[in-house]
Amino acid sequence: QVQLVESGGGLVQPGGSLRLSCATSGSIFSILGMGWYRQAPGQQRELVATVDSGSTTDYADSVKGRFTLSRDKNTVSLQMNSLKPDDTAVYYCNAVLRDRFGIRRDYWGQGTQVTVSS
């Protein structure tokens, strides 16, 4: 069984910072990629930042220069600085895994609320 455990969400004022973390556990042969997505009310889920097995990162244009993604083994962290009200959303951890048979599987965390408001 594979599970993703998220932490770090909360309420912050504009210009503030938060750090999100996500840890994977269970029967995993290899981790192909990990990252964060977010979904605001009335919006579709969108990519925030991802990192692949070669440590290559990818960021949404809206967060470049403000957010930093890092990965250490089974854990990925998202440092969010200079937060804006438009960053308010439920943030979901994502992991793309490969099992021992070479099958790719997509897993999601339960979501953690980030609210940026004065």
KEKOLZA-576581 format. One record per residue: residue in three letters; x, y, z of N, C-alpha, C in turn. Coordinates in steps of 0.1 Angstrom, whole numbers, plus 5000, padded with zeros to 4 digits. Example, Ala and Ser with C-alpha at 12.3 -4.5 7.8 and 13.67 -1.06 7.14 Angstrom:
BEGIN
{resn->ALA&n_px->5132&n_py->4943&n_pz->5078&ca_px->5123&ca_py->4955&ca_pz->5078&c_px->5132&c_py->4967&c_pz->5078}
{resn->SER&n_px->5128&n_py->4978&n_pz->5071&ca_px->5137&ca_py->4989&ca_pz->5071&c_px->5129&c_py->5000&c_pz->5079}
//
This chain:
BEGIN
{resn->GLN&n_px->5008&n_py->4988&n_pz->5000&ca_px->5000&ca_py->5000&ca_pz->5000&c_px->5009&c_py->5012&c_pz->5000}
{resn->VAL&n_px->5005&n_py->5022&n_pz->4992&ca_px->5012&ca_py->5035&ca_pz->4991&c_px->5004&c_py->5046&c_pz->4997}
{resn->GLN&n_px->5010&n_py->5054&n_pz->5004&ca_px->5003&ca_py->5066&ca_pz->5010&c_px->5012&c_py->5078&c_pz->5009}
{resn->LEU&n_px->5005&n_py->5090&n_pz->5008&ca_px->5012&ca_py->5102&ca_pz->5007&c_px->5007&c_py->5111&c_pz->5019}
{resn->VAL&n_px->5016&n_py->5116&n_pz->5027&ca_px->5012&ca_py->5123&ca_pz->5039&c_px->5017&c_py->5138&c_pz->5037}
{resn->GLU&n_px->5008&n_py->5147&n_pz->5038&ca_px->5010&ca_py->5161&ca_pz->5035&c_px->5010&c_py->5169&c_pz->5049}
{resn->SER&n_px->5018&n_py->5180&n_pz->5049&ca_px->5018&ca_py->5188&ca_pz->5061&c_px->5022&c_py->5202&c_pz->5057}
{resn->GLY&n_px->5019&n_py->5212&n_pz->5065&ca_px->5024&ca_py->5226&ca_pz->5063&c_px->5014&c_py->5236&c_pz->5059}
{resn->GLY&n_px->5002&n_py->5233&n_pz->5055&ca_px->4992&ca_py->5243&ca_pz->5051&c_px->4988&c_py->5252&c_pz->5063}
{resn->GLY&n_px->4981&n_py->5263&n_pz->5059&ca_px->4977&ca_py->5272&ca_pz->5069&c_px->4973&c_py->5285&c_pz->5064}
{resn->LEU&n_px->4971&n_py->5294&n_pz->5073&ca_px->4967&ca_py->5308&ca_pz->5070&c_px->4979&c_py->5317&c_pz->5071}
{resn->VAL&n_px->4981&n_py->5326&n_pz->5061&ca_px->4992&ca_py->5335&ca_pz->5061&c_px->4988&c_py->5348&c_pz->5055}
{resn->GLN&n_px->4994&n_py->5359&n_pz->5059&ca_px->4991&ca_py->5372&ca_pz->5053&c_px->4999&c_py->5374&c_pz->5040}
{resn->PRO&n_px->4994&n_py->5382&n_pz->5031&ca_px->5001&ca_py->5385&ca_pz->5018&c_px->5015&c_py->5389&c_pz->5021}
{resn->GLY&n_px->5024&n_py->5383&n_pz->5013&ca_px->5039&ca_py->5386&ca_pz->5015&c_px->5045&c_py->5376&c_pz->5024}
{resn->GLY&n_px->5038&n_py->5368&n_pz->5031&ca_px->5043&ca_py->5358&ca_pz->5040&c_px->5048&c_py->5345&c_pz->5033}
{resn->SER&n_px->5052&n_py->5336&n_pz->5042&ca_px->5057&ca_py->5323&ca_pz->5037&c_px->5051&c_py->5311&c_pz->5044}
{resn->LEU&n_px->5051&n_py->5300&n_pz->5036&ca_px->5047&ca_py->5287&ca_pz->5041&c_px->5056&c_py->5277&c_pz->5035}
{resn->ARG&n_px->5057&n_py->5265&n_pz->5042&ca_px->5065&ca_py->5254&ca_pz->5036&c_px->5056&c_py->5242&c_pz->5037}
{resn->LEU&n_px->5054&n_py->5236&n_pz->5026&ca_px->5046&ca_py->5223&ca_pz->5025&c_px->5056&c_py->5211&c_pz->5023}
{resn->SER&n_px->5052&n_py->5200&n_pz->5029&ca_px->5060&ca_py->5188&ca_pz->5028&c_px->5051&c_py->5176&c_pz->5025}
{resn->CYS&n_px->5056&n_py->5167&n_pz->5018&ca_px->5049&ca_py->5155&ca_pz->5014&c_px->5058&c_py->5143&c_pz->5014}
{resn->ALA&n_px->5055&n_py->5133&n_pz->5022&ca_px->5063&ca_py->5121&ca_pz->5023&c_px->5055&c_py->5109&c_pz->5018}
{resn->THR&n_px->5062&n_py->5100&n_pz->5010&ca_px->5056&ca_py->5088&ca_pz->5005&c_px->5061&c_py->5076&c_pz->5013}
{resn->SER&n_px->5052&n_py->5066&n_pz->5013&ca_px->5056&ca_py->5054&ca_pz->5020&c_px->5048&c_py->5042&c_pz->5014}
{resn->GLY&n_px->5053&n_py->5030&n_pz->5016&ca_px->5047&ca_py->5018&ca_pz->5011&c_px->5056&c_py->5011&c_pz->5001}
{resn->SER&n_px->5049&n_py->5002&n_pz->4994&ca_px->5056&ca_py->4994&ca_pz->4984&c_px->5059&c_py->5001&c_pz->4971}
{resn->ILE&n_px->5071&n_py->5007&n_pz->4970&ca_px->5075&ca_py->5015&ca_pz->4959&c_px->5088&c_py->5010&c_pz->4953}
{resn->PHE&n_px->5088&n_py->5007&n_pz->4940&ca_px->5100&ca_py->5003&ca_pz->4933&c_px->5109&c_py->5015&c_pz->4930}
{resn->SER&n_px->5103&n_py->5025&n_pz->4924&ca_px->5110&ca_py->5037&ca_pz->4921&c_px->5100&c_py->5049&c_pz->4920}
{resn->ILE&n_px->5105&n_py->5061&n_pz->4923&ca_px->5097&ca_py->5073&ca_pz->4922&c_px->5102&c_py->5080&c_pz->4910}
{resn->LEU&n_px->5092&n_py->5082&n_pz->4900&ca_px->5095&ca_py->5088&ca_pz->4888&c_px->5094&c_py->5103&c_pz->4889}
{resn->GLY&n_px->5085&n_py->5108&n_pz->4898&ca_px->5084&ca_py->5122&ca_pz->4899&c_px->5075&c_py->5125&c_pz->4911}
{resn->MET&n_px->5077&n_py->5137&n_pz->4917&ca_px->5068&ca_py->5142&ca_pz->4928&c_px->5066&c_py->5157&c_pz->4926}
{resn->GLY&n_px->5055&n_py->5162&n_pz->4932&ca_px->5053&ca_py->5176&ca_pz->4931&c_px->5040&c_py->5180&c_pz->4937}
{resn->TRP&n_px->5036&n_py->5192&n_pz->4935&ca_px->5024&ca_py->5198&ca_pz->4940&c_px->5015&c_py->5204&c_pz->4930}
{resn->TYR&n_px->5002&n_py->5202&n_pz->4931&ca_px->4992&ca_py->5208&ca_pz->4923&c_px->4982&c_py->5216&c_pz->4933}
{resn->ARG&n_px->4974&n_py->5225&n_pz->4927&ca_px->4965&ca_py->5232&ca_pz->4936&c_px->4952&c_py->5234&c_pz->4928}
{resn->GLN&n_px->4941&n_py->5236&n_pz->4936&ca_px->4928&ca_py->5238&ca_pz->4930&c_px->4921&c_py->5249&c_pz->4939}
{resn->ALA&n_px->4918&n_py->5260&n_pz->4933&ca_px->4910&ca_py->5270&ca_pz->4939&c_px->4895&c_py->5268&c_pz->4936}
{resn->PRO&n_px->4887&n_py->5274&n_pz->4944&ca_px->4872&ca_py->5273&ca_pz->4942&c_px->4868&c_py->5277&c_pz->4928}
{resn->GLY&n_px->4861&n_py->5269&n_pz->4921&ca_px->4856&ca_py->5271&ca_pz->4908&c_px->4866&c_py->5270&c_pz->4897}
{resn->GLN&n_px->4878&n_py->5265&n_pz->4900&ca_px->4889&ca_py->5263&ca_pz->4891&c_px->4893&c_py->5249&c_pz->4890}
{resn->GLN&n_px->4900&n_py->5245&n_pz->4879&ca_px->4905&ca_py->5232&ca_pz->4877&c_px->4918&c_py->5231&c_pz->4884}
{resn->ARG&n_px->4922&n_py->5219&n_pz->4887&ca_px->4935&ca_py->5216&ca_pz->4894&c_px->4946&c_py->5219&c_pz->4884}
{resn->GLU&n_px->4956&n_py->5226&n_pz->4889&ca_px->4967&ca_py->5231&ca_pz->4881&c_px->4981&c_py->5227&c_pz->4887}
{resn->LEU&n_px->4990&n_py->5225&n_pz->4878&ca_px->5004&ca_py->5222&ca_pz->4883&c_px->5010&c_py->5234&c_pz->4890}
{resn->VAL&n_px->5017&n_py->5232&n_pz->4901&ca_px->5024&ca_py->5242&ca_pz->4908&c_px->5039&c_py->5240&c_pz->4906}
{resn->ALA&n_px->5044&n_py->5229&n_pz->4909&ca_px->5058&ca_py->5226&ca_pz->4908&c_px->5060&c_py->5211&c_pz->4908}
{resn->THR&n_px->5069&n_py->5205&n_pz->4900&ca_px->5073&ca_py->5191&ca_pz->4900&c_px->5088&c_py->5189&c_pz->4899}
{resn->VAL&n_px->5092&n_py->5178&n_pz->4903&ca_px->5106&ca_py->5174&ca_pz->4902&c_px->5106&c_py->5159&c_pz->4898}
{resn->ASP&n_px->5115&n_py->5156&n_pz->4888&ca_px->5116&ca_py->5142&ca_pz->4883&c_px->5127&c_py->5135&c_pz->4889}
{resn->SER&n_px->5129&n_py->5123&n_pz->4885&ca_px->5140&ca_py->5114&ca_pz->4891&c_px->5154&c_py->5119&c_pz->4888}
{resn->GLY&n_px->5155&n_py->5128&n_pz->4878&ca_px->5168&ca_py->5134&ca_pz->4875&c_px->5170&c_py->5147&c_pz->4882}
{resn->SER&n_px->5161&n_py->5151&n_pz->4891&ca_px->5162&ca_py->5163&ca_pz->4899&c_px->5159&c_py->5175&c_pz->4891}
{resn->THR&n_px->5153&n_py->5174&n_pz->4879&ca_px->5148&ca_py->5185&ca_pz->4871&c_px->5135&c_py->5190&c_pz->4876}
{resn->THR&n_px->5135&n_py->5203&n_pz->4879&ca_px->5122&ca_py->5209&ca_pz->4884&c_px->5115&c_py->5217&c_pz->4873}
{resn->ASP&n_px->5102&n_py->5218&n_pz->4875&ca_px->5093&ca_py->5225&ca_pz->4866&c_px->5083&c_py->5233&c_pz->4874}
{resn->TYR&n_px->5082&n_py->5246&n_pz->4871&ca_px->5073&ca_py->5255&ca_pz->4879&c_px->5063&c_py->5261&c_pz->4870}
{resn->ALA&n_px->5051&n_py->5264&n_pz->4875&ca_px->5041&ca_py->5272&ca_pz->4869&c_px->5047&c_py->5286&c_pz->4868}
{resn->ASP&n_px->5043&n_py->5293&n_pz->4857&ca_px->5048&ca_py->5307&ca_pz->4855&c_px->5044&c_py->5316&c_pz->4866}
{resn->SER&n_px->5032&n_py->5313&n_pz->4872&ca_px->5027&ca_py->5322&ca_pz->4883&c_px->5035&c_py->5321&c_pz->4896}
{resn->VAL&n_px->5043&n_py->5311&n_pz->4897&ca_px->5050&ca_py->5309&ca_pz->4910&c_px->5065&c_py->5310&c_pz->4908}
{resn->LYS&n_px->5070&n_py->5311&n_pz->4896&ca_px->5085&ca_py->5312&ca_pz->4894&c_px->5091&c_py->5324&c_pz->4901}
{resn->GLY&n_px->5102&n_py->5321&n_pz->4908&ca_px->5108&ca_py->5332&ca_pz->4915&c_px->5103&c_py->5333&c_pz->4930}
{resn->ARG&n_px->5092&n_py->5327&n_pz->4933&ca_px->5086&ca_py->5328&ca_pz->4946&c_px->5086&c_py->5314&c_pz->4953}
{resn->PHE&n_px->5084&n_py->5303&n_pz->4946&ca_px->5083&ca_py->5290&ca_pz->4952&c_px->5096&c_py->5282&c_pz->4948}
{resn->THR&n_px->5100&n_py->5274&n_pz->4957&ca_px->5111&ca_py->5265&ca_pz->4955&c_px->5108&c_py->5251&c_pz->4959}
{resn->LEU&n_px->5110&n_py->5241&n_pz->4950&ca_px->5107&ca_py->5227&ca_pz->4952&c_px->5120&c_py->5220&c_pz->4955}
{resn->SER&n_px->5120&n_py->5211&n_pz->4965&ca_px->5132&ca_py->5203&ca_pz->4968&c_px->5127&c_py->5189&c_pz->4971}
{resn->ARG&n_px->5136&n_py->5179&n_pz->4968&ca_px->5133&ca_py->5165&ca_pz->4971&c_px->5145&c_py->5158&c_pz->4978}
{resn->ASP&n_px->5141&n_py->5150&n_pz->4987&ca_px->5151&ca_py->5142&ca_pz->4994&c_px->5145&c_py->5128&c_pz->4996}
{resn->LYS&n_px->5150&n_py->5119&n_pz->4988&ca_px->5145&ca_py->5105&ca_pz->4989&c_px->5130&c_py->5105&c_pz->4986}
{resn->ASN&n_px->5122&n_py->5101&n_pz->4996&ca_px->5108&ca_py->5099&ca_pz->4995&c_px->5100&c_py->5112&c_pz->4999}
{resn->THR&n_px->5106&n_py->5123&n_pz->5001&ca_px->5100&ca_py->5135&ca_pz->5006&c_px->5102&c_py->5147&c_pz->4996}
{resn->VAL&n_px->5092&n_py->5154&n_pz->4994&ca_px->5093&ca_py->5166&ca_pz->4986&c_px->5087&c_py->5178&c_pz->4994}
{resn->SER&n_px->5094&n_py->5189&n_pz->4993&ca_px->5090&ca_py->5201&ca_pz->5001&c_px->5089&c_py->5213&c_pz->4991}
{resn->LEU&n_px->5079&n_py->5221&n_pz->4994&ca_px->5076&ca_py->5233&ca_pz->4986&c_px->5077&c_py->5245&c_pz->4995}
{resn->GLN&n_px->5088&n_py->5253&n_pz->4993&ca_px->5089&ca_py->5266&ca_pz->5001&c_px->5082&c_py->5277&c_pz->4993}
{resn->MET&n_px->5072&n_py->5283&n_pz->4999&ca_px->5064&ca_py->5293&ca_pz->4993&c_px->5067&c_py->5307&c_pz->4999}
{resn->ASN&n_px->5073&n_py->5316&n_pz->4992&ca_px->5076&ca_py->5329&ca_pz->4997&c_px->5068&c_py->5339&c_pz->4989}
{resn->SER&n_px->5067&n_py->5351&n_pz->4994&ca_px->5060&ca_py->5363&ca_pz->4988&c_px->5046&c_py->5358&c_pz->4984}
{resn->LEU&n_px->5039&n_py->5352&n_pz->4993&ca_px->5025&ca_py->5347&ca_pz->4989&c_px->5015&c_py->5358&c_pz->4986}
{resn->LYS&n_px->5007&n_py->5354&n_pz->4976&ca_px->4996&ca_py->5364&ca_pz->4972&c_px->4983&c_py->5358&c_pz->4974}
{resn->PRO&n_px->4972&n_py->5366&n_pz->4975&ca_px->4959&ca_py->5361&ca_pz->4977&c_px->4955&c_py->5350&c_pz->4966}
{resn->ASP&n_px->4960&n_py->5352&n_pz->4954&ca_px->4957&ca_py->5343&ca_pz->4943&c_px->4963&c_py->5329&c_pz->4945}
{resn->ASP&n_px->4972&n_py->5328&n_pz->4955&ca_px->4978&ca_py->5315&ca_pz->4958&c_px->4969&c_py->5307&c_pz->4967}
{resn->THR&n_px->4958&n_py->5313&n_pz->4971&ca_px->4948&ca_py->5306&ca_pz->4980&c_px->4942&c_py->5294&c_pz->4972}
{resn->ALA&n_px->4943&n_py->5282&n_pz->4978&ca_px->4938&ca_py->5270&ca_pz->4971&c_px->4940&c_py->5258&c_pz->4981}
{resn->VAL&n_px->4935&n_py->5247&n_pz->4977&ca_px->4938&ca_py->5234&ca_pz->4983&c_px->4950&c_py->5229&c_pz->4975}
{resn->TYR&n_px->4961&n_py->5226&n_pz->4982&ca_px->4973&ca_py->5221&ca_pz->4975&c_px->4974&c_py->5205&c_pz->4977}
{resn->TYR&n_px->4976&n_py->5198&n_pz->4966&ca_px->4976&ca_py->5184&ca_pz->4966&c_px->4990&c_py->5179&c_pz->4962}
{resn->CYS&n_px->4995&n_py->5170&n_pz->4970&ca_px->5008&ca_py->5163&ca_pz->4967&c_px->5005&c_py->5152&c_pz->4956}
{resn->ASN&n_px->5014&n_py->5151&n_pz->4947&ca_px->5013&ca_py->5141&ca_pz->4937&c_px->5026&c_py->5133&c_pz->4936}
{resn->ALA&n_px->5025&n_py->5120&n_pz->4933&ca_px->5037&ca_py->5112&ca_pz->4931&c_px->5034&c_py->5102&c_pz->4920}
{resn->VAL&n_px->5043&n_py->5101&n_pz->4911&ca_px->5042&ca_py->5091&ca_pz->4900&c_px->5052&c_py->5081&c_pz->4903}
{resn->LEU&n_px->5047&n_py->5069&n_pz->4905&ca_px->5056&ca_py->5057&ca_pz->4909&c_px->5056&c_py->5046&c_pz->4899}
{resn->ARG&n_px->5066&n_py->5038&n_pz->4900&ca_px->5067&ca_py->5026&ca_pz->4891&c_px->5069&c_py->5014&c_pz->4900}
{resn->ASP&n_px->5060&n_py->5004&n_pz->4898&ca_px->5061&ca_py->4992&ca_pz->4906&c_px->5071&c_py->4982&c_pz->4900}
{resn->ARG&n_px->5072&n_py->4971&n_pz->4906&ca_px->5082&ca_py->4961&ca_pz->4902&c_px->5080&c_py->4955&c_pz->4889}
{resn->PHE&n_px->5068&n_py->4957&n_pz->4883&ca_px->5065&ca_py->4952&ca_pz->4870&c_px->5066&c_py->4962&c_pz->4859}
{resn->GLY&n_px->5071&n_py->4974&n_pz->4863&ca_px->5073&ca_py->4985&ca_pz->4854&c_px->5061&c_py->4993&c_pz->4851}
{resn->ILE&n_px->5050&n_py->4992&n_pz->4858&ca_px->5038&ca_py->4999&ca_pz->4856&c_px->5038&c_py->5012&c_pz->4864}
{resn->ARG&n_px->5035&n_py->5023&n_pz->4857&ca_px->5035&ca_py->5036&ca_pz->4863&c_px->5021&c_py->5038&c_pz->4869}
{resn->ARG&n_px->5021&n_py->5044&n_pz->4881&ca_px->5009&ca_py->5046&ca_pz->4888&c_px->5009&c_py->5060&c_pz->4895}
{resn->ASP&n_px->4998&n_py->5067&n_pz->4895&ca_px->4997&ca_py->5081&ca_pz->4899&c_px->4990&c_py->5081&c_pz->4913}
{resn->TYR&n_px->4996&n_py->5088&n_pz->4923&ca_px->4990&ca_py->5089&ca_pz->4936&c_px->4988&c_py->5103&c_pz->4940}
{resn->TRP&n_px->4978&n_py->5106&n_pz->4948&ca_px->4975&ca_py->5119&ca_pz->4953&c_px->4973&c_py->5119&c_pz->4968}
{resn->GLY&n_px->4978&n_py->5130&n_pz->4974&ca_px->4975&ca_py->5132&ca_pz->4988&c_px->4961&c_py->5137&c_pz->4990}
{resn->GLN&n_px->4957&n_py->5139&n_pz->5003&ca_px->4943&ca_py->5143&ca_pz->5006&c_px->4941&c_py->5158&c_pz->5004}
{resn->GLY&n_px->4951&n_py->5166&n_pz->5003&ca_px->4950&ca_py->5180&ca_pz->5001&c_px->4952&c_py->5188&c_pz->5014}
{resn->THR&n_px->4958&n_py->5199&n_pz->5013&ca_px->4960&ca_py->5208&ca_pz->5025&c_px->4957&c_py->5222&c_pz->5021}
{resn->GLN&n_px->4949&n_py->5229&n_pz->5029&ca_px->4944&ca_py->5242&ca_pz->5026&c_px->4955&c_py->5253&c_pz->5028}
{resn->VAL&n_px->4957&n_py->5261&n_pz->5018&ca_px->4966&ca_py->5273&ca_pz->5020&c_px->4957&c_py->5286&c_pz->5017}
{resn->THR&n_px->4957&n_py->5294&n_pz->5027&ca_px->4949&ca_py->5306&ca_pz->5026&c_px->4958&c_py->5319&c_pz->5028}
{resn->VAL&n_px->4958&n_py->5327&n_pz->5018&ca_px->4966&ca_py->5340&ca_pz->5019&c_px->4956&c_py->5351&c_pz->5019}
{resn->SER&n_px->4955&n_py->5358&n_pz->5031&ca_px->4945&ca_py->5368&ca_pz->5033&c_px->4950&c_py->5378&c_pz->5044}
{resn->SER&n_px->4946&n_py->5390&n_pz->5043&ca_px->4948&ca_py->5400&ca_pz->5053&c_px->4936&c_py->5402&c_pz->5062}
//
